[in-house]
Amino acid sequence: MVEFFEEMLGLKINRNKCTIYDINSDQVKLQRWAEAFDCEVDSFPSCYLGLLLRGNSRAVSFWNPICEKIKKRLAMWKKGFLSKPSKLTF
C-alpha cells in the first residue's frame, strides 16, 4: 500500500522514520500493521522535533531542553567569531 502512494504521488517515503502510535489499541493488530507498512510501533508521550507531544507548553520544564540546545549552538557560534582577546574576526 505504501508503495502505491509512493508511485502515485511520486514521493519517496523514508521508512526509517515511519512510526505507528498506539492509543488503546490491540497490540497484535498494531504489530501486524507495522509489519505490513514496514515501520515501528511506539506509544505516547512521543517527541516530534525535540518537543514532547502532549506536553504542557506553558510549563518551564517543557521549554528547558530547547533552550539548552539553543544556548549550546549560540556558544559554538560565538567561539567561531571571537578570537583570543575577544576581538571579532571575519
Secondary structure, 3 states (H helix, E strand, C coil): CHHHHHHHHCCCCCHHHCEEEECCCCHHHHHHHHHHHCCEEEECCCEECCEECCCCCCCHHHHHHHHHHHHHHHHHHHHHHECCCCCECC
